[in-house]
Amino acid sequence: MNPGAVYTLECGEVMLGTLTVTEAGTFAVQAVFEATTAFAAYRPLFDEDAALAAQVADDPDPALLSRAEALLERILALGLMLRSARGTGYRDFLLSIEGNQAGFRPLTPEEEPL
């Protein structure tokens, strides 16, 4: 995955935004996120995810960790996809969005046809 690569974030037939890769590390990819108006309905979920991630990093409270895990399950249950211009991409990935910055980690090593 190269810097400058563009992925669309999709939920079913709805495009929620684009992610332009800025850095591809060993475990995660950093990107600039450009939301569409359809993302507004999902923004609170990702804002809460970002807030919980920051709290979990500083507080080992099991109840807080349980809330973060439950929220992650809700996000995964959305069935989001990251699609490249070639029509390949990812169905299984972890995603964080904070403002116009995003990070994702594919759970499968290679892109797959979508």
Salt bridges, closest charged atoms under 4 A:
GLU10 OE1 - ARG83 NE 3.00
GLU111 OE1 - ARG86 NH2 2.71
GLU112 OE2 - ARG91 NH1 3.24
